[in-house]
Amino acid sequence: MTPRKDEIAAFLAAAGWDKAQHCPLAGDASARRYSRLAFNGRSAILMDTPQGCADDPAQFLMIADHLAGLSLSPPRCFAKDLGLGLLLLEDLGDALFARLLVDNPQQELALYAGAVDVLCAVQSSPAPQGLPNLSAPEWADAAMLVVSDYCAAITGAAIMGAAPQSLALNRALSDAIGQNADGPRVLILRDFHAENLLHLPNRSGAARVGLLDFQLGQLGQPCYDLVSLLQDARRDVRPETQSQMIALFLQKTGADPAAFLASYACFGAQRALRILGIFTRLCTQNGKAGYVDLIPRVWGHLQRNLAHPALSTLAQTCREILPEPTPAALEKIRSQCRTIL
């Protein structure tokens, strides 16, 4: 066995799961690896976070404890070795929203309403102490991958952070967020979408939604996770679902509709810009060409957000800087896919 396999074997032996059968599970864009373990009629999930991975299993447990304290449904932790980056977690099953909706699209409204209930429960309680809290310029900085990666891959030019294109886009985005979306902060889970939400029909209330992949939770704007849910990079959410869920969120939170929709558009644009860069980088640097196929959907999200009147300056800047993801442009990105040996 490799040294890592030896470490995992010792961890599972100490937890009483050394005789379990292992079934690898599909991962996400991170370096984490997951396996389902089956032993003596029980199942659990092994989360393996390799050393050097940006994600912190201790942060995962801290956010999970907070969510459990709100009577929500993160996976419980059965065993941990934070030094090795190993967690043995409750198996919440396979009923991901994204999978259920392939065969049962009529469930979209009900499932997404449950997700909105989760957001309202999270945001109605004080966030844990010590979480990151980005300023408007820092949120803008995080989106500049769209220039350094997406634009550069299509135009063929290496574009540095201090280039005029980056500076102009950064300034326009920072100004838009500062003017429209820089109010009170709440806990945001960051990757709150159909691939990370599970249907748990045997539970009640907001606990019927199982929660995954929240270790990057931080302070942020109330609109952020709703944008993540409704402007999903991996699946099309029906327009009527989007409008009804925004209305439900406004009803439950009492937020001012005009101010909220401006903030929603700002962070919809910020998130789309960042994802365009991330998906390009996952192809060109990580050998994951499949993410290129998702770029047109994200581009569509960006255009709809930029149509909000509050983002007119940002929209004009994007038109001047960002190349459209035409079939030829996407093929150019795909041709740069790094081979991972």
N, C-alpha and C positions, 0 to 999 in steps of 0.2 A: 504494500500500500504506500501511497504518497504520504508525506508528513501531514498534509491537511486531512487526509482520510483517517490517519491515526488519531488526530486531535478530535475529529467528529466521533469516531468510534468510542474513544474514552469518555467524551461528553455524554453520549447516549447510554453507555454502560452505567455511568453514575446516576443517570435519570431513570434507569430501569427499562430503557427502550433499545438495548443493544441487539435484541433478536427481531426487531421490527423489519418488515419489508419496506423497501424504498421505491418510490415512484417519483422521478423528477417532474416538476411542474414548470410550465412556461414562465419565463421571467419577464421583466419589463425593460425599460431603457437603462436601468442602473446595473451595477456589477453584482448585486445580490443574487443569491441562488436559493431556490425553494425545492423541498421534497415533501411529499406526503408519506407519512409513516403509518403502517398498519401492523397492529400487534394485539393478539388476544381479544379480537372484537372491538378494539378501540382504534382511533386514528388521531394523528397530530401533524402539525406542520413544522418542519425544520427550516428556520431562516438562517442562512449562512452568509454573513457579511464579511468578505475578505478584508484583510488588513490593507490599509491604504484607500479603502472605499470612502467616499465623502459622507455617506449616510452613517449615522451613529445609532447603534441598537439601544444605547441608554436613553437617547432622545425618544426613540420609538416607545420604550416602556413608560417614560414620563408622560407622554401625550396619551398613551393607552390608559394609564391610571386615571388621568384627568377625565377622559371620555367615559370610562366605566363609572366614575363618581357622578356623572350626569345621567346615569341609567341608560347609557347608550351601549352599543355592541361592538367594541373592539375585541380582538382575540385575547383571551386570557393567556398568561405566561405560566407554563408548567415548570420550566427549568431555564437557567441562563448561565452563560459564561461570557461576560462582557469583554474580558480581555482577549478572548478568541473570536468575538463577534458571532456567537452562536446563541440562538433562542429556540426553545421548543414551545410552540404556540398551539392554542386551541384551533381545531379544524372547523371553520365555519361553513364548509361545504363548497359546492361548485355553482350555486345559483346566482352567478354574477348577473347584474342587470343586462350587460351587453349580450350575454348568451341567451337569457330568457327572451329578450326582445327580438331576436332573430326569428323565432317561431311564433311569438305571441306579441306582435307589435301593439295590439290593443291594450296591453297592460302598461304602456308608457306613462300615461297620465297618473295612474295610481302609484306606480313605483317612484316616479319623480316627485309626487306630492309627499311621499314618505321621506325622500331625501331633503326636501325643503323643511320638513319637520325637524330633521336632524340639525340643519343649519340654524334654525331658530333656537333650538335647545342649546347649541354650542355658543351662540352669540348672546344669549340672554344671561350667561354666567361669566364671572370674571375669568380672564385667561390666566394660565400659569405664569408665575414670575420668571423674569430673566429671558424671555423669548426675543429673538431679533425683531427689530422694528425699523423697516427701511424708510428713508426719506424719499420725497419725490425724485430728486436727482439719482438716488440709488436704484429706485425702481426703473428709471430710464436707462441707467447703466446696464442693468440686467438684460435689457432688450437689445443691446447693441450687437449681439451675435447675428442679428439679421444683416448687418453690414459686413462684419468681419468674416462671416461664413456663407450666408445665403447669397448676398450680392457678389462676393468675391468668387464663389464657385461658378456663377453664371457669367460674370464679365471677364473672368480670367485674371483679374488684377488683385494683388494683395493689398487689402485696405486696412490700415492701422487705426487704432482707437482715436488718434488725434487728427485723422484725415477730415477734410471739410465735410464730407458726407456724414461721418459719424457725429461730428460736432453739431451740425444743423439738425439732424434727426433727434439727437439727444436733447438738445435745447427745446425743440418743439414738443417732444413727449413730456419732458420734465415740467414745462410750463402748463401743459394741458392737465397733468395730474395735480400740480400745485393749485391750479385755479378751480378744479372741479371734483377732486377726489382725494383730498388730503385731510379728511376729518378724523373723527374718533376711530380708534382701532379695536378690533376684536380678534379672537383666535381664528386663524384660517388654516385649513388642512392641506392646502396647496394642490393636491392631485385628486380632487373630489369629482370623480366622473364614473361612468357606467362600468369601466373595467375594474374599479376598486370598491364597488358597492354590491352587497349581496342581499338577496331576498331571504329573510328568516321568518316565514309565516307563522311559526309556532310561538313567536314572541309577541309582545304587545307594544303599541304606541311607536315612538321613534326607534325603539330597540329592534323593530322588525327589519332595520337596515343594518347589515353587517358592514364594518368599516375596515379598510385595508390601506396600507401605504400612506401613512400620515406622519412619518418621522421628520418630515421637513416643515411641520407645523410652526407657525410664527404669528406675530401680530400683523394685521393687515386690514384692508377696508372691507366693510360688510358685503360688498358686491362681489368680492374676488371669487369665492367658492361657487357662487351661483353662476358666474361666467364660466368657470371650469366645468360645471355640470351641464349647462345648456349650450355652450359653444364647444362641444366635444370634438377634439381633433380626430377621433377614431370612428365616430358614427354620426349620422345626420339625425338631429333631434327635430321632430316636426315643429313647424312654426307655431301651430296652435298650442303645443305643449310649452314652448318657450314663453309665449305671451301669458298663458294661464299660470305658469309657475312664477313669473315675475309678479303678476297680480296677487298671487297667494302670498308670496314673500312680503310684498308691500302691506297687505292686509294684516299679516301676523306681526310684523315689526313696527307698523305705524310710520315707516319712513316716508319722507316727502317724495312723491313720484318724480317730479322734474329733476330734483337734485340727484336722486338715486339713479335715474336713467343716464344722466350725464356721467356720473361716476362709473356706471356699468359700461358705457361706451369707452371711456378712458382705459379701464383695465381690460376690457375686451381687446382693444388695440394693443396695449402693452403685452398682453399674454400672447396674442397672435404673432406679433413681431418677434418675440423671444422664441416661440416655437418654430417659426420658419428657420431661425438660425440653428436651433437644437436639432431639428430633423435633418437639416443639411449636414451638420457635424456628425450625427450618428451614421450617416452614409459615408462621408469622406474620411472620417477618422476611426470609426468603429466597425466598418464593414457591414452596416445594417441598411442595405439599399431599400428594403421595404418601406421605410419611413418616407421615402421620396413620393410614394403614391398618395400619401396623406396631405402633401403640401397644398394641392389645389383647394381642398376643403378649408384649410387654415387661411389661405388667401381670401376665400369668400367671406370668412368671419371678419377678417381685417377690413375688407371693403365695406361691409355693413356697419361696422363700428365707426369707421371714418365718415360715414354719411351723417352722423349726428352733428347738428350745427355747432356744438361746443368744440368740435375738433377740426374746424375748417383749416386752421394753420397747419396742424399736423397732417391733415389729408393732402394739402398742397405739397408739403415737404416730401411725403411718401411718394407722390406722383413723380416728383423730380428725381428721386434717388433710387427707388426700388424697381427692379425689372419684374415684369409679369412672368409667372411660372407657365410659360407656353410649353407645349410638348417638346420643342427643341431645347428649351432651357432646362426642363426636368431631365431630359436625356443627358445633357451636359453634366448636371450634378451626378447622375447615376454612373456616368462613365468614370468619375473620380472615386468610385467606391473603393475603399481600402480593403485589401485582402488580409484577413486575419488568419495567421497560421496556427 
